[in-house]
Amino acid sequence: MSLVKSKQRVADHGEVFTPAWMVEAMLDLVKDETERLDARFLEPACGSGNFMVQILRRKLAAVELKYSKSDFERQHYALFGLMCIYGVELLADNIAECRANMLDVFAEYLNLDETDDLYLAATHVLAENVVHGDALTMRAVVSTGDQPISFAEWGYLGKGKYKRRDFRFDVLTGSSKFSEAGSLWADQGKHEIFTPIKTHPPMTMRELAGLQGEQ
């Protein structure tokens, strides 16, 4: 894979892709976390998903190691692993490639076709988790202009049920000042940071698949 798409994109956006060997070396620095299903990762300039795809591969390998004896658990924990990977990207073509690359890896692992509920549920999750926007301004690009970036925090409740809470990105990043030793804010306001802007009722894989059909 070429590390640049065009010289113009490098000039305009500083776009240079990370080579595969470097991605692996960097992820090896946090190897245990990449293999923990509920560890959440955010790539703020995700490009076509070089880091995110490899994190997903590692999470799916962990699923296979632990849940291979049960198709039900294997499928549901694989989806949960996907739910814990997030990205923000400024360029629309990269967003499409990133989502497609992630979905290809996920579908190949579970041998899915495009009509499967799990395939559609994964497509919906990627539409929510991989955001078209600017991580510096923390604004998402939408059809009506822009709006604050928000992320879905997914959780697996077991027995085929998932929970979802939405949080604003700009509010979450404000948590750093509260954790500073000796900060005037060290004991104040944490409850506000971790208050979701929306809480959804528990959903099944099929219900998530239905949401994709509505998009």
N, C-alpha and C positions, 0 to 999 in steps of 0.2 A: 504494500500500500504506500502511495506517495504521501509524504508528510505535509504537502501543501496542495490545495486545489488550484490556486492561481496566484500569481504575484500580486494581482490587484487586491485579492482578499487578504493577503498578508499585510499589504500597505494600509488597507481600510480598517481591518479588524484585528490585526496581529494574529491571524489564524495559522497556527502550525500544530499539526497533530503529533501526539506522543507515540514513539515507536513501541512495538509490542514488547520488546525485551525490557524497556524501561518501565512500562506499565507493570509487568510481572515483578520486577525488582522492587518497585515502590510498594506494591501490595504485599510483598513478602515481609516488609517492615512491620506490617500490622496483620500478619498471617492469621493469628487466632481470631481476630475480629472479623476478617473476611469470611471465615468459615462458621461464624455464629449466626444462626438464622435471624435472630431478632436485633442484630447490630445494624444500625441505620447509617447509610452513606449518602452524602450529597456532593455531587460534582457541579460546581457553580458555572463552569464553562465546558459543558459535556461534549461538545462537538458531535461526532457520529457515534459516540458511546464506547470509545476504546477502554476506558476504565470501568464503566458500568457493566459492559458485557463480561469482562473477566471477573468482576465481583459476583455477577450472577452465576457464572460457571462454577465458582468456588462454593457458593451457597447450594447450588443444585447437587454438587458432589457430596456435600454434607447431608443433604436430604436423602440421597441414595444410600449413604452409609448407615443412616439411622432408621429410615422408613421404607426400605425397599420391599419388605415383606407384606406391606399393606398398600394396595393401590389407592385406597381412599385417603390414607394418611400421607402417602407420597404426593398425591396431587394437591391436597390442601396445604401442606407445608411448603411445597414448591411455590405455590401462589403467594404464600406469606413471605417467603424469601424475596420474591420479586417486589412485593409491596414495600420492602424496607430499603429500596434503592431509588434515589431521587436525582434529578438533573435539571439544570437551567441552561438554556442556550439561546443566543441572540438571533441566529440565522435560521430561517424557516426550513431550508433544505436539510440542514444538519439535524434539526428536530425530527423530521420525518425519517431520516436514515437511522437515527439513534433508536427511535421506537421500533422500527422494522428490524434492526439488528438484534435488539433485546427479545423481541417476539419470536424471531427465527430460532434463537438459542432455546428459549422456553418451549416452543412447540416441538422442536426436534427431540428434546429430552423426554417429553411426555407422549410423543407420537400423535400429535393433535392435527386435525384439519380445521379449516376456517369456520366450519359450522358447529364445532364443539362448544359447549357452554364454557369450558375452561379457557379455550382460546379467546372467546369473546370477553370473558371476565378479565383476562390478562390484558387484552387490548384496552379495556376501560381503565384499568389500573395505570397502564403506561400513559394514557391520555391525561390522567390526573397527576402523575408523579413526575413526568418529564415536561417541564414548563417552557413555553416559548416566551422569553423575557430577558431582562437584563439584571444579573445578580448584583451589580454595583448600585443601580438605582432601586432595586427590589421591586420593579414594576413588571407586570406581565403584559404581553401584547395580546389584545383581544379585538374582535371585530368592531367594537365601539370606540377603540382608542387604546387606552391602557388602564390598568388597575393594580392595586397591591398584589404581589405574589402571595399565594397561600398554598400550603401543603396539607395533604391528608396524612394523618397519623393512623396507620392501620394496625389492628391487632387481631390475632386469631384466638377465638374463645373456645375452640374445640368443637367437635361434633358438627363440623361443616359451617360454622357461623363466624363471621368477621365483624369487627367493630370499626368505626371510623370517626375521627374527630379532626376538624380543620383548624389550622393555626396560621396566622399571618407571619410571613417570613421576617418582616422588619421588626415585629414585636419579639419574636424568638431571638433574633440577634442582639437585642437589647439586654439579654440575660447576662452578658459578659460583665457588665459594670456591677451587677449585683454579687458576682462571685469574687470580686477583687478583695484581697485581704485588707482590712482597715477602711474599706470604702464606706462613705456616708450612707450608702444605700444597701449595705450588706444584709441588713435584716428587714428590709422593706420591699414590698411590691412584688415578691416572687409569685404570689398567687395570681397577680394580674398577667404575668408573662405566660403562665401555664394554663390560662383560661382559654378554652377553644372558642372560636367565633361561630362554630356550628358543631353539633353532635348529632350523628345519624343513628337510626335504629339498627340493631344487628341485621346483617345481610348474609344470605347464602351465595354460593358460587353462581347459581342460576339467576338469582336476583341481580347480581353484579353484571352478569351477561346481558340481562334485559336492559340495564342502564346504557350499555354500549350501543344497543340497538336504537336507543332514543337520541343518541348524539348526532 
